[in-house]
Amino acid sequence: MSSLKELREKIQAAYRTWEKNTYEKSINKNPERQQTFTTASFEPVKPLYTPLDVDADKYNDRIGYPGEYPYTRGVQSTMYRGRLWTMRQYAGFGTASESNKRYRYLLSQGQTGLSVAFDLPTQIGYDSDHPMANGEVGKVGVAIDTLADMEILLNDIPLDKVTTSMTINAPASVLLALYIAVAEKQGIPKDKIGGTIQNDILKEYIARGTYIFPPKPSMRIITNIFEYCAKEVPRWNTISISGYHIREAGSTAAQEVGFTLADGIAYVEAALDAGLDIDKFAGRLSFFFNAHNDLLEEVAKYRAARRLWARIMKERFGAKDPKSWIMRFHTQTAGSTLTAQQIDNNIVRVTIQSLAAVLGGTQSLHTNARDEALALPTEQSARVALRTQQIVACESGLINTIDPLAGSYYVEAMTDTIEQASEEYIKQIDSFGGMTQAIESGYVQREIQKSAYQFNRELESGERFVVGINTYQVDEPPVEDIHQVDLKQQEEQIHFLHKIRNERDNTTVHQKLAALKKAAEGSDNLMPFILDSVRGYASIGEICGTLREVFGEYEEQVTL
């Protein structure tokens, strides 16, 4: 039997023969379309990949088996042969009543989990009647002011049977408290509800901007949530560490993984500094990634992220429980790739991105709708987006085997490349003293800006093509039948908020807010005080305003 070294030498010799006698003759006769080929993240792509590009002798350590460390091939031993990913369409607009209708419609069409979008005032902790909220109420998500809105939003939705993801960060503690309070009113105990809050404030400083408080008190609130849920809400995923918005801001695949995992490291370190046991909270950490257009690079990205996180948790932090090593993640198709031109093309883009997410082993998936470059999706376009997932699940055959692209020389080489590049970013962030310091220095923002600039430069120069933007353009009439949020809904929301304020026991509310302020000034876990406040129908604006008085507000640093 030939040794591995002899086999590699034979392959090397055969490759050189092919390259000289077949490949070079071919390109001399018919030159390739361009001098260099790269991925969407500017990584060079060779014309052919062979066993020479992978470490076959390290299969067990680097690739392994599904459901086992280092989880390169998936976090469950049967993956989709046992259970499909959760189909969780992101939705929310206008009032709670309007959004509730959309949720119940999507559930009736086969969606298997809720994903709530909140309007900008809610995301930054303002009530609908605040001057800063004017013109934004209900625009990019649902307006939630008090427990009364949350009761309407979740009406007739069994919270012990449906899991809910809430895309909320700075006021995540308040929205989680509102969800718990609604469950209590449904007669469902806290330990029976399941879902996720995004709760990832570091990426807000990096890429998205819906922050309220400075980093230190923000990290305190996050670790308070970790501690509270570990004891009281054990089925809840306490954070969704988000690379999605980092990628939307223009990062590469490796930057998305490296910066996201560096955020994860910062949260773990903050929890450990707060005295939490890593194996008590790490199993409820989850991640949120983008699904971009370069299908094979994206598959490699997810595999690299899983493997790298497993090593970080086991080797860097010494976690003992295998559940602590597992990276579970939600995926959303890339909103930044959607075009307002030829919007039906977006259905194709989303399909490619969905395939990448599924081939990469996601645990849940949101597919964007064709018209989201123009407005919130219509009911029809939301249904097509959901059907895209269902067709992939029912008709593509991808789910019949686990990690079907494993062993692809290209995919395995790209997985190694992304892992190594991501690890270098983490080392660089460590050299600053951690993610908070790296953000404050502007390093992370500058790296993303450089990548975004490179992409736009290539797009404008014609080095990179986007169909309908700089190639295959057509004249087309304006798109009709897009979703419009009725401006009267802002007036209705404000009127409802004032009604709740007039009907509640305001003396009790003020007492509860005073208790919250005192707790914030001390070192108590804030979750019980926030929950007590929302039960009394204190508003998001009042709760966040109370915390603003103690913690202050974050002011963005200009990055040059």
N, C-alpha and C positions, 0 to 999 in steps of 0.2 A: 504494500500500500504506500502510495506517495505521501511524503510529509506535506504539511500545509505550506512550508516554504517552497518546496518543489512545485506544488500546484500553482502558487502565486507567480512563480518564475515562468511557468508554461503560459499562464494567462497573459502575463506581461509581454512575452514574445509574440503571442498570437495577436495581441492588441496592436503592437508596433507594425506587424505585417499588415493587418487590416488598415491601419492608419495610412501607411505608405502606398499600398497597392490598390486600395479600394476608395478610401475616403478622400485622400488628396487628389487622386485622379478625377474623382467626381466633382470636387469643388473647383478644380482647375478648368473643367469643361463647363460646369454650370455653377457659378459662384453663389454662395449663400446670400440670403436676403439682406443680411447686415453683417458688419464685421464682428460685433460682439453681441451676445445674448445675455440678458440679466433677468433676475426675478423682479417682482414688484418692489422688492426691498434693495434693488441695485446689486444683488449678489451675482457674480458671474456664473453662467451655466455652461458646462462643458458639452460638447456634441454627443458624448456617449459616456455612460457610467457602467462600471464593471465590478466584479468582486474586489478589485484592487482599491475601490473607494470606501470599502467598509471593513471593519475589524471582525471578520467572521469568527475568529478564535475567542472573541469576547461576547458571543451571543447571549449566554446566560446572564452575564453581568450588565450588559448594555441594553439588550432588547427584552429578553426574558419572556414571561408568560402573563396573560391577562389575569388581573386580580392578585398579582404578586409583585413585590418590590423588584425593580423600580417603577413599575406601572407604565412603562413605555407603551405597552399594547392595550392599555385600558384598565380602569379601576375595578370593574366587575369581571368575574371569571367567565360569565356567559355573554356579557355585553347585551346587544339588542336581540339575541336569540332568546333571552329570558324576559327582558322588559324594554320597551321602546323608550327613547328619550321623552321628556315632558315637552309637549307642544304648548308653549307659553307665549301667546301673542301680546305684545305691549300695546296697551290702549288706555285712553282716558282723555276726556275733553269736556269743556263746559262745566255743567253742574254735576253733582253726584248722581242725580236721577238719570241724566242722559248717559253717563258712563255706565251705570248699572244695567241699562238696557243693552249696551254694546257687550258687556261681559256675559250677560245671560244668553245673548245671541251667539257669541263665539263658543260658549260651552255647549250650546245646543248643536253646533256644527262640528263638534268633536275635539275642540281644544281641551287640554287636560290640566291646565293650570292657569291662574290669573297672573297678569303682570301690569302693575298700575303705574301710569304716567301722571305726574302731578304738575300743576301749572307753576310758573316761575315764582309768584308770590309765596306759594306753599314751600317751594324748594329753598327759599332764603328766609323763611320764618316770618313773613308778614301776613296779616289778615287782609281780606279782600277789600276792606274800606281804607287801607293805608294809602297815603298819597303815592308811594312807590309802586303800588299795585295797579294803578290806573292804566287801563288799556291792555293789561296782561292777564286779567282774571279769566281762567278757563281756556286760554289760547293754546298752550302746548301740552296741556294735561288738565286733569280735573282739579277744581278748587276745593280744598278742604280747610275749613276754619275751626270747626269744633266736632265733638263726638256726634252731634246730630247729623253732620254731613257724612261721617263715616258709617253711621247706621244706615243711611239711605244708600250709600255706595255699595254696601255689602248685603243689602236686603235680599232675602230668598237665596242666598249663597251659603251652603253648609260648610262652615269653616273647619269642621272636623274631617271633611272629606276632600276639600279642595285646598291645595297649597297656593300661596300667594307670594309673588315677588313684588317688592315695592322699591322703585328707583328713587331713593331719597337718601340724602347724605347728612348735611349739617343738622337738620331737625329729625334725623332718623329715630332717635329715642322717643320723640313725641308721637310719630306715626306708628311705631311699634306699640306704644302705650294705648293709642286709640284702637288699634286692631285687637289688642288683648281685651280692652273694655267692651268692644262689640261682641267678642266671643263670650265673655261673661254674661252679657245680656241674652245671648242665644242659649245659655246654659251649658257652655262648653268650657271645661277647665283649661288653664294655661298649658298644661302638659300634654294636651291633645291637639293643639294647633301646630301647623307646620308652614314654613315659608322662609323668605329671605328678605332682609333689608340690605340695600347696597352699602350704606354706612362707611364709605371709603372717602375720607376727607382729604387724604394726601393727594389723590389724583385731581381733586378740585383745585388745589393750589397749583398743580402742574398744568392742567389742560382744560378744565371745564368752567370753573369760576363761581359755582354756587356754594360758596363757603359763607359762614357767619363769623365764627369765633377764631381766635388765633390757634396755632397748632397745639400748644400745651393743654389748654382746657378741652380742645376738641378730642385729643387723645385720651384725656380722662373720661370723657363721656363714652367713648368707644369701649374702653376697658370696663367701665361700669356696666355696659350692655353685655359684654362677654360674661362677667361675673354673675349678673342677674339671671341671664338666660340659662347658664350652666346649671343653676339651682332650680329655677322656676319654669322655664320654657325650653326644655331639653331638645325638642324637635325643631327648634328654630335655628336657621343659619344666620349667625349674628353679623356677618359681613360678607359682601361680595366684592372681593378685591379686584378692581376693574382696570383691565388693559384696554377695554373698548374705546374709551374716550381719549386715551393716549394715542391709539392708532388713528382715531378720527382726526386728531390734531396734526397728523402727518408723520408719525413715527414709522420706522421699519418694523418688520416682524420681530427681529431680535431685540430692538428697543422696547417693543410692547411687552415681551416676556421679561426682559431684564429689569425694566422699571417697575413692572407690576409685582414681580417677585421681591424686589427691593422694598416696595410698599408693604408686602406681606411680612417681610422680616421685621420692619419697623413696628408693625402691629403686634407681632409675637413678642418682641423685646419689651414693648410697653406693657403688655399683659404680664410678662414675667416680672418686670420691675414693680408691678402692682401686687405681686405676691401670688398670682394665679398659677396653678399646676398645669403645665403644658398639655398633658394628656387629658385634662378635664375640659379644655376649650378648643384645642386644635382640630378636633374632629368635626367641629361645626363651622370652620372657616370654609368659604367657597370663593370661587373666582369667576370672572366675567370677561370673556374674550371677544374680539372682533372676528368676523369671517370675511376675508378680503377676496379679491378676484383671482389671485395666483393660486389655483387649487392645490397643487402639490406642495408649494411652500407653506401654505396654511396647515395642511395635514402634518407636515414635519414640525411646524410651530407648536401645535398642541401636544405632540408626542414628546418634544424636547422640554416643554414646560412641565409636564407631568414628571418626567424623569429628574429634572433639576430640582423641583420642589421636594420630591421624595428624599433626595440626598440632603438637601438643606435641613429638612425636619429631623432626619435620622442622625446625620453627622454633625451639623452645626449646633442644633438645639438638643440633641440627645433624647428625642421623644422615643418612648418605648412601645407604645400602642401602635400597631400597624395602621389603625384608622387615622392617626395623626400624620401619617406620611402621605395620605391619599389626597390628590388634588381633584376635587369635583368642580366642574365649571359649567356655567351657562354661556351660550353663544348667541350673538345677534349679528345678522348680516350687516354689511357695511353701509351705513347711511351716506357716508361721504362719497361713495362710488355711484350713487343714484344721480341721474341726469334729468333736468327739466325738459331737455330735448328728446324727442322720440321715446316717450315714457314707457312704451311697451317693451323696449329693450331692457328695462329694469327687471322685468320678470325673468329674463334669461340670466342676468347678473345674479339675481337672488337665488336662482336654481343652482348655479355653479357654487355660490358661497354656501348654500345648504349642503351640497354634496361634500364640500370640504369639512364642514362641521361634523357631519355624520361619519365620514371616513376617518376623522380625527378623534372620534370617541366622545363627543359632548354628552352631558347629562340632560340638558334642556336647550331648547332652541326657539328663538324668535326670528321670523322671516319678515323683512320689510315689504311694504306694499309698493306697487308700481308708481303711485302718485305722490309719494312722500317727499320728493324734492320740491313739491309745490304746496302741499298742505297736509293736514292730518288725513289719514286714509278714509275713503268712503267705505260703506259697508261691503260693497261688491269687491273692491280691491283688497280689503282685509280678508275676505273669504278666499280670493285667489291665492293670497300669500299663505294662508293656512293650508289650502289644498296642495300647495307646492311641497310642504312637509309631508303631507299624507301620501302623496304620490311617491315621493322618495321612499317612505316607509313601506308602502304596500306593493309597489310595482318595480322598483329598481333592482331588487336582489342584493343590494349592498349589505342588508342586515343579516344575511344568511350565514355569514362567517365573521369571525372576530378579526379586526384590524387587517382588512384584506390587502392593504398596500405594504404591510411589513415584508421586508426582504427585497423590496425594490431598491436597487443599488442607488438610484437617485434620491429616493425618499430617505433612506437611511443615512446617506451622506449629508443631505440637507438637514436632517434632524441633528446630526453631530455638529454641523456648522452653526446652526442657530443656538444650540445649547452652549457651545464654546463662546460665541459672541455675547450671549446674554450673561454668562458668568463673568466676562470681562467688565460689562457694565456694572454688575453688582460689586465687583472688587473696587471699581472706581468710586462708586457711591460709598462703600465702606471707608475709603481713604479720606472722604470728607467728614467722617464721623457718623454717617447714617443718612437716611433719606431726608429727614427734616433739614439737616444742614446742607445737603446737596441741592434741595429745592431753594433754600434761602440764598445760596450762592448763585443761583440761576443756571447751574450746570445742566440739569435735566431739561429745562425749558429750551436752552440753546441747542442741545443735541436734537430735540424734536424739530425745532425751527429749521435747522440745517437740512434735515431730511425732507421736510415739507417744501423748502425752497428748491431742493434738487429735483423733486418730482415736478413742480410747476415749471421749472426751467426746461426740463425735458419735454413736457407737454407743449409748451409754447414754441419750442424749437422743432417739434415734429419727431424727436427721437423716440417718443412714447406716444402711442395712439389710444384715444378713447373714442369709440364709435359714437357718432352724432355730435361730437365736440370739435375734434380736429380732423376727422375723416368720416367719409360716408354721410355727409351732412345733407339735409333736405329742407326745403321750405315747408312749413307746416302751420296750420291755423292754431290759435290759442286753444289750450285744453279746456274743455267744458266739463261740467259735472264734477267739480272738486268740492271737497267738504268745506263748509263755512261755519264758523262759530258765531252764533247770533249775539250781537253786541248787547242785546237786552238781557242776556244771561248774567252779565256783570251786575246790573241793577237788581236782578232777582236774588243773586247770591248775597249782595250787601244787605238787602231787605231781610233775608232769612237770618243772616248773622245778627242783625240788630234785634230781631224777634227773639232769638235765643238769649241774647244778653239781657233783654228785658224780663224774660220768664224765669231765668235761673236764680239761684240764691247767691246774690253777689257778695254778701258778707262772707259766706263760706268760701267762695272762690278767692277772695282777697286773702283770707286766712291761709288757704292752701298755697297760694303763690308766695306769701311771706315765708311759709315753712320751706318752700323750694329755694328761695333766695338764701335763707340761713344755711341750708344744706350745701348750697353751691359755695358759700363763703368758707365752709369747713371742708371736711374730707369724706362725708357720707356718700354712699352710692346714691346717685340721683334718680335712678329709675323708679323706686317706690314713690317718691315725691311727685315725679312727672305723672305717673299713673294715677295718683290720688287727685292731681289737678285736672286731668282730662275727664275723670269720672264726674267731676263737678261742673263740666262743660266750660272750663277755661279754654280759651282759644290758643291756637298755635302762636299767634302774634303776641299774646300776653305771656305765654310760657317762655318763648324765645326772647322777648323783651326783658323779662325778669333775669334771664341768664346773661343777656347783653350788659345789664347793669353791673354784673359781677365780673364777667370775663372780658368785656370789651369786644371790639370787632377787628377782624384781620384786614390789613391794608396791603394790597398787592404791591410787590416790588417790581419796578421796571427792569426788564431784562434786555440788555443791549448786546 
